[in-house]
Every structure is written in structure tokens, then in C-alpha cells.
Amino acid sequence: RWRLLPLAIHAHSLRKTKSYRMASESGSSSGVNLLKDGNLVDSVQVPNTGGWQNWQTVTGGNISLETGDYVLRFEAPGGGLNLNWIKLMALM
């Protein structure tokens, strides 16, 4: 119920917004968590999308990243979802 994702930032410090592409037949009240080097940086609820392949994009919060290497950990404590992708986009 978790996945480690290596991440390298090669630019000056960046402020990013996160989004998650998920599907869930019934949703999950325990939601999903994103940790950066072991520290919680985002938490969102999993919506009921009406099916395991009915994808919906959920927008998370913002995160600041300095130049360097990180390990992101995606956790789904209650399960009950399919994750298609996680996107980090620079804020303008």
C-alpha cells in the first residue's frame, strides 16, 4: 500500500503543486499521503469515481523543493484505489 519514488531537482528551489490521477469504486476516507524524506507534505481524500477504471484527477497542496535528491513515498493506508500517476507542476 505504498510506493517509493526517487526525485531529483536540478534547478533552483521550486514551488510545486501536486495532482493525483486515481480511480476508486467506493472512495477511501483514510485518503492518501505523500511524504518527502519521511515527512508528510500532502494528504488528500480518495473520491468515489464509480469504478476501478473511472479516473479522476485530484489536486493536492503546494510543496517547496530545493535543488537536490529526495525520496517521495506515496501511501494509501486504507487501500481501495488505483493510482495512475502523480504530477508535480511548477507554480508560476
N, C-alpha and C positions, 0 to 999 in steps of 0.2 A: 504494500500500500504506500510505497514511497519510491522515489527515483532521484538519483544524484545527477546533477547536470554541471559539468565544468564550464566556466565562463571566463573569458579573457577580455579585459577592456584595454584598448590600445590608444585611447585618446585622453584628452584632459578629462577632469571629472565631468560626469554627465548626470543629468536628472532624467529618469526614465519613467514611463507609465507602463503598466503591465496589463495584458489581457490573456484570457484563458479560453480555449475552444473546448467545450465539454458537451457530453450527452448523458442523460440520466432518465431512467424510466420513472423514478419516483422522487428525485431530488435527494438531498442529504443535509439535514440540519447541522451536522458537525462540520460541514463545509470542507474546504481545502486550505492548506497553509503553504507558504513559501518562506524558506529560511535561507539566509545568506551567511555562510560560515557559521552555522549553528544558531543564528539569531533570527527570530521571527521578523519578517519585513512586510508580510501581507497575509490576509486571510479573507476569503470570500465564501459565500454560501453557494451551494450547487443547486441550480434551479431544476424543476421538473420539466424536462424538454419533451416529454411524451414518448420517448423511445431511446433505445441504445444507439441509434444512428441518426437521431434528430439533433443536429449540432446547433449550439448556441454559443455566442461569444459573450463572456462576462468580463467587464472591466474592473481591474483591481486598482490599488492605490499607486502612489509615486514612490520611487526609490532613488537615492543618490549613490552613484558609483564612482569611485576614484580610479585612476589608472592602476591596473594590477590584475591578479588572478583570484578568482572566487570559486566556491562550490555552492551551487544552489541546490536545495533539497525541496522537492515537491512532496507534500504529504496529503493523504486523503484518509484521515483517521477512521471514518465510518464507511469507507468504500462507496459502492453504489454509483459509480460513474465511469465513463470512458473519457480519457483525455486525448485530444487530437494534437494540440500544440499549446505552447506558452510563448507569447510575443513580448519583447521589450522594445519600446519605441522611444526615441529621444523626444523630450519636450522642447518646443521652440520658444 
